Amino acid sequence: MENAVKHGSLVAVTLRRAEADHIEIAVADDGPGIPPALRDKVFKPFFKADSARQDSGGFGLGLSIAQDIVKRHGGSIALKPGEPSGLLVSMLLPPTPVLA
């Protein structure tokens, strides 16, 4: 959510029941988004998507940490293009966490 607020002017957070009783937490913003070629790389520790974000004060760990937490609970996280612009981060969690 911090990245959404930092890079967008409009942020929406939703929580809903998804398929197979999973829970989806989605964070959408109207910022510049992340180019498709970089969407997998932003989950690597210390990676920042572009030079504009190099001086943003962060360390490039947020999405890496979020992915680790979601995976440890048996879920998944995906980055999708926002409509008409921006980014949608979707976290899908099982109804009963699988703690590893």
C-alpha positions in Angstrom: 0.0 0.0 0.0 2.9 2.3 0.7 4.1 2.0 -2.9 0.6 2.7 -4.2 0.3 5.9 -2.2 3.8 6.9 -3.1 3.4 6.5 -6.9 -0.3 7.0 -7.4 -2.8 9.7 -6.6 -5.8 7.4 -6.2 -5.5 4.1 -4.3 -8.2 1.4 -3.7 -7.8 -1.6 -1.4 -10.3 -4.4 -1.6 -10.9 -7.6 0.3 -13.1 -10.3 -1.2 -13.8 -14.0 -1.2 -12.4 -15.5 -4.4 -12.5 -19.0 -5.9 -12.3 -22.1 -3.7 -13.0 -19.9 -0.7 -9.7 -18.1 -1.0 -9.4 -14.6 0.1 -8.1 -11.9 -2.3 -6.6 -8.7 -1.1 -6.1 -6.3 -3.9 -4.3 -2.9 -4.0 -4.9 -0.8 -7.1 -3.4 2.6 -7.9 -3.4 5.0 -10.9 0.4 5.6 -10.9 2.8 4.9 -13.7 2.6 1.1 -13.2 5.4 -1.4 -13.7 6.4 -2.4 -17.3 5.6 -6.1 -18.0 9.3 -6.9 -18.5 10.0 -5.9 -15.0 7.1 -7.4 -13.1 9.0 -10.6 -12.1 12.2 -8.6 -11.2 10.5 -6.3 -8.7 10.1 -9.3 -6.4 13.9 -9.7 -6.1 15.4 -8.0 -3.0 16.8 -4.5 -3.5 15.5 -4.2 -7.1 13.8 -0.9 -8.0 11.9 -0.6 -11.2 13.4 2.6 -12.6 15.6 5.5 -11.9 12.7 7.7 -10.6 12.3 5.2 -7.8 16.0 5.1 -6.8 15.7 8.1 -4.6 12.3 7.3 -3.2 13.7 6.4 0.3 12.9 2.7 0.1 15.3 -0.2 -0.1 13.5 -2.3 -2.7 12.4 -4.9 -0.2 8.7 -4.3 0.1 7.4 -6.6 -2.7 10.1 -9.2 -1.9 8.9 -9.4 1.8 5.2 -9.4 0.8 5.8 -12.3 -1.6 7.6 -14.3 1.0 4.8 -13.7 3.6 2.1 -14.6 1.1 3.9 -17.8 -0.1 4.5 -18.9 3.5 0.8 -18.7 4.1 0.2 -20.9 1.0 -0.9 -18.1 -1.2 0.2 -16.2 -4.3 0.8 -12.6 -5.3 0.6 -11.2 -8.8 1.1 -7.8 -10.5 -1.4 -6.8 -13.1 -1.9 -3.7 -15.2 -4.4 -1.3 -13.8 -7.3 -0.1 -15.9 -7.0 2.4 -17.5 -3.5 3.0 -15.9 -1.5 2.1 -12.9 -0.9 -1.2 -11.2 -3.0 -3.9 -9.4 -1.3 -6.0 -6.8 -3.4 -9.1 -6.1 -2.7 -11.4 -3.1 -4.6 -14.7 -3.0 -4.7 -16.5 0.3 -6.2 -19.9 1.2 -9.0 -20.0 3.7 -6.7 -21.8 6.2 -3.1 -20.5 6.3 -0.4 -23.0 5.6 2.4 -21.9 7.8 5.8 -23.0 6.8 
